[in-house]
Amino acid sequence: MRALLDVNVLVALLDAGHLHHGLATDWLASHRRHGWASCPLTQNGCLRVLSLPAYPNAQPIALVAERLARATSDRSHAFWPDALSLLEPDRLRWDRVLSPRHVTDVYLLALAVQQQGTLVTLDRSMALEAVPQAQKKHLTVLGAAP
């Protein structure tokens, strides 16, 4: 099952000084054969975070873009366009969305479900039940107990 990498996983992969860099690189190395994906939201988020002046290991945005482009040119990568609306009937259970801060999270989970993949994240507060079609196989939380 192809893995859509959340922004936090992309950031950890591209920042060797990140607390979870080893965890993310080890996970990707052992799952690369299944393929990985990014989308406009995850690419934009990665570019933004790694180039923010307040980020501990901030880098010039041109350098971040170059590194992300190099990573996404790998044969194991697929680009998933943002091709769904959360407003479609039965796409989400809005009463299960934990807070407005989780809208992007559930969108990425719904995109992974639509693409028959899994969302890989470091976020332990994902609301699987917010996406009606989501099953445990559609969400991988790195560092969480199996």
Summary of the structure (lengths in Angstrom):
residues: 146
radius of gyration: 14.8
end to end distance: 17.2
largest distance: 42.3
contacts: 423
relative contact order: 0.20
helix: 48%
strand: 11%
